[in-house]
Amino acid sequence: MRLTLLMILLTAATIQPSVAQSFQKHHITAGLGAALPGNELSNVYNNAVSWTFGYGYRPIRYLQGDFGFDTVYNAARVNEFINNPQFGFVRIRDFEYMIPMGGRVVLPMADGKFQLYSGGGAAYLRYTERLRQPSQFFNIACPICQARSGWGHYFLVGGDAALTSGGALRVGVTSRIYQGTTDGPSVGEIPAVKTRDRWINTYIHLSLSF
């Protein structure tokens, strides 16, 4: 990771100053992809659909601070039901949340038409069971739903390309590798003990920059 960041910094330093004069500072990103669990999750969780949302701020062209929210759907394959007197049997499903907080080094190429980036930081992990609510107007409590959480870190690598001449709209691919530990009750088949977890989340995303 350190070598990758160093290479990007050295390459960025060679770019002509005229290219670095204009850039967007705010970046809002949303994407859809897949999450692959590993380490002690590999035998109890499954590959699953995931989506991401994030915000990045660049004080300078080559550095960006990041805050994001990744959601993984039904990786634990929870398939339980609760019997509600009003709505009957309501399904319980699981969600896995990752909140990355860090930064990245950005390498613009071809006058900003393309970008490569790499970075990392801290991450909060939470796995929870939730009811599939029958209506947006009702909120049924779930006394048997469990949750577990913990902290770790992440590393990211990716790139994007401008879809508009000014680079306000971009499409790209990014992978985040999460490493951390979670503790708490069992969610799915994961044991109710502290576990070492890994996730590899890869997304195709759109970014709005301004």
C-alpha positions as CSV (number, residue, x, y, z in Angstrom):
1,M,0.0,0.0,0.0
2,R,2.8,2.5,0.9
3,L,4.6,1.7,-2.3
4,T,1.5,2.3,-4.4
5,L,0.8,5.7,-2.7
6,L,4.4,6.7,-3.2
7,M,4.4,5.9,-6.9
8,I,1.2,7.9,-7.4
9,L,2.6,10.9,-5.5
10,L,5.9,10.8,-7.5
11,T,4.0,10.5,-10.8
12,A,1.6,13.4,-9.8
13,A,4.5,15.6,-9.0
14,T,5.7,15.3,-12.7
15,I,2.4,16.6,-14.1
16,Q,2.6,20.0,-15.7
17,P,1.3,22.8,-13.5
18,S,-1.1,24.1,-16.2
19,V,-3.0,20.8,-15.9
20,A,-3.3,21.2,-12.1
21,Q,-4.8,24.7,-12.1
22,S,-8.5,23.7,-12.3
23,F,-10.3,20.8,-10.5
24,Q,-13.5,20.0,-8.8
25,K,-13.4,19.9,-5.0
26,H,-16.6,18.0,-4.1
27,H,-17.3,14.5,-5.3
28,I,-20.5,12.5,-4.6
29,T,-20.4,8.9,-5.7
30,A,-23.0,6.1,-5.8
31,G,-22.5,2.6,-7.2
32,L,-23.6,-1.1,-7.3
33,G,-21.4,-4.2,-7.1
34,A,-20.5,-7.3,-5.2
35,A,-19.1,-8.1,-1.8
36,L,-16.9,-11.1,-1.1
37,P,-16.4,-12.2,2.6
38,G,-13.1,-13.7,3.8
39,N,-11.1,-14.8,6.8
40,E,-13.4,-16.2,9.5
41,L,-16.4,-15.2,7.5
42,S,-15.6,-17.3,4.4
43,N,-17.4,-20.4,5.6
44,V,-20.4,-18.8,7.1
45,Y,-21.2,-15.8,4.8
46,N,-21.7,-15.8,1.1
47,N,-20.9,-13.4,-1.8
48,A,-23.7,-10.9,-2.0
49,V,-25.0,-7.8,-3.8
50,S,-23.7,-4.5,-2.4
51,W,-24.2,-0.8,-3.0
52,T,-22.2,2.2,-2.0
53,F,-22.5,5.9,-1.4
54,G,-19.8,8.3,-0.6
55,Y,-18.6,11.9,-0.4
56,G,-15.1,13.1,-1.1
57,Y,-13.4,16.5,-0.6
58,R,-10.2,17.6,-2.3
59,P,-8.3,20.5,-0.8
60,I,-5.8,20.0,-3.6
61,R,-5.9,18.2,-6.9
62,Y,-4.0,15.1,-5.8
63,L,-5.4,14.4,-2.3
64,Q,-9.0,13.6,-1.3
65,G,-10.6,13.0,2.1
66,D,-13.3,10.3,2.0
67,F,-16.4,9.4,4.0
68,G,-18.6,6.5,2.7
69,F,-21.3,4.0,3.4
70,D,-21.3,0.5,2.0
71,T,-24.3,-1.9,2.4
72,V,-24.2,-5.6,1.7
73,Y,-27.5,-7.5,1.4
74,N,-28.2,-10.9,2.8
75,A,-24.7,-12.2,2.9
76,A,-25.5,-14.3,6.0
77,R,-28.6,-15.8,4.3
78,V,-30.8,-15.1,7.3
79,N,-34.3,-16.6,6.4
80,E,-36.4,-16.3,9.5
81,F,-39.9,-14.9,10.2
82,I,-41.7,-13.3,13.0
83,N,-45.5,-13.7,13.5
84,N,-47.1,-10.3,13.8
85,P,-50.8,-10.2,14.8
86,Q,-51.7,-7.6,12.3
87,F,-49.5,-8.5,9.3
88,G,-48.9,-12.2,9.8
89,F,-45.5,-13.7,9.1
90,V,-42.9,-11.0,8.3
91,R,-39.4,-11.9,7.0
92,I,-36.2,-11.1,8.8
93,R,-33.2,-10.4,6.6
94,D,-29.6,-9.4,7.3
95,F,-27.6,-6.4,6.2
96,E,-23.9,-5.8,6.6
97,Y,-22.7,-2.1,6.8
98,M,-19.2,-0.7,6.4
99,I,-18.4,2.9,7.0
100,P,-15.0,3.9,5.6
101,M,-13.3,7.1,6.8
102,G,-10.0,8.0,5.2
103,G,-8.4,9.5,2.2
104,R,-6.9,8.8,-1.2
105,V,-4.1,10.0,-3.5
106,V,-5.5,10.9,-7.0
107,L,-3.5,10.7,-10.2
108,P,-5.2,12.7,-13.1
109,M,-4.3,11.8,-16.6
110,A,-5.0,13.2,-20.1
111,D,-5.9,16.6,-18.7
112,G,-8.2,15.1,-16.1
113,K,-10.2,12.9,-18.5
114,F,-9.0,9.8,-16.6
115,Q,-8.1,9.3,-12.9
116,L,-6.4,6.6,-10.9
117,Y,-6.5,6.6,-7.1
118,S,-5.4,4.6,-4.1
119,G,-5.8,5.1,-0.4
120,G,-7.3,3.8,2.9
121,G,-8.2,4.6,6.4
122,A,-10.4,3.4,9.4
123,A,-13.6,1.5,9.0
124,Y,-16.6,0.7,11.2
125,L,-18.3,-2.7,10.6
126,R,-21.8,-3.6,11.7
127,Y,-23.9,-6.7,10.8
128,T,-27.6,-6.6,11.7
129,E,-30.8,-8.5,11.3
130,R,-33.9,-6.4,10.3
131,L,-37.5,-7.0,9.6
132,R,-38.8,-6.4,6.1
133,Q,-41.4,-3.8,7.0
134,P,-44.8,-4.4,5.4
135,S,-45.3,-0.7,4.8
136,Q,-43.5,2.6,5.0
137,F,-46.3,3.8,7.4
138,F,-45.7,1.1,9.9
139,N,-42.6,0.1,11.9
140,I,-42.8,-3.4,13.5
141,A,-40.4,-4.1,16.3
142,C,-38.2,-7.1,16.1
143,P,-37.3,-8.4,19.6
144,I,-35.3,-11.4,18.2
145,C,-33.2,-9.5,15.7
146,Q,-29.4,-9.5,16.5
147,A,-26.5,-7.3,15.7
148,R,-22.7,-7.3,16.0
149,S,-20.1,-4.7,15.2
150,G,-16.4,-3.7,15.4
151,W,-13.7,-1.6,14.0
152,G,-10.9,-2.1,11.4
153,H,-9.3,-0.5,8.4
154,Y,-9.6,-0.5,4.6
155,F,-7.6,-0.1,1.5
156,L,-9.0,1.1,-1.8
157,V,-7.8,1.2,-5.4
158,G,-9.7,2.3,-8.5
159,G,-10.1,4.6,-11.4
160,D,-12.7,6.5,-13.4
161,A,-13.3,8.3,-16.7
162,A,-15.1,11.6,-17.5
163,L,-18.4,11.3,-19.3
164,T,-18.7,15.1,-19.8
165,S,-16.2,17.6,-21.2
166,G,-15.7,19.3,-17.8
167,G,-15.5,16.1,-15.8
168,A,-18.6,16.8,-13.8
169,L,-20.0,13.3,-14.4
170,R,-17.7,10.3,-14.3
171,V,-18.0,6.5,-14.4
172,G,-15.5,4.2,-12.7
173,V,-14.6,1.1,-10.8
174,T,-13.4,0.9,-7.2
175,S,-12.5,-1.9,-4.9
176,R,-12.3,-1.6,-1.1
177,I,-10.6,-4.3,1.0
178,Y,-11.8,-4.2,4.6
179,Q,-10.0,-5.9,7.5
180,G,-11.4,-5.8,11.0
181,T,-12.9,-7.6,14.0
182,T,-16.5,-7.8,15.0
183,D,-18.0,-9.1,18.3
184,G,-21.5,-9.7,19.6
185,P,-24.4,-12.1,19.1
186,S,-24.6,-14.5,16.2
187,V,-25.9,-13.0,12.9
188,G,-26.6,-15.9,10.6
189,E,-24.2,-18.7,11.2
190,I,-21.3,-16.6,12.5
191,P,-20.5,-17.6,16.1
192,A,-21.2,-15.3,19.0
193,V,-17.5,-14.6,19.6
194,K,-15.0,-12.0,18.3
195,T,-14.0,-12.9,14.7
196,R,-11.4,-11.6,12.2
197,D,-13.3,-10.4,9.2
198,R,-12.4,-9.5,5.6
199,W,-14.5,-8.0,2.8
200,I,-13.6,-7.3,-0.8
201,N,-16.2,-4.9,-2.2
202,T,-16.0,-4.0,-5.9
203,Y,-18.3,-1.4,-7.4
204,I,-19.2,0.2,-10.7
205,H,-20.1,3.8,-9.8
206,L,-21.1,7.2,-11.1
207,S,-19.7,10.3,-9.6
208,L,-21.0,13.9,-9.6
209,S,-18.1,16.4,-9.2
210,F,-18.4,20.2,-8.7
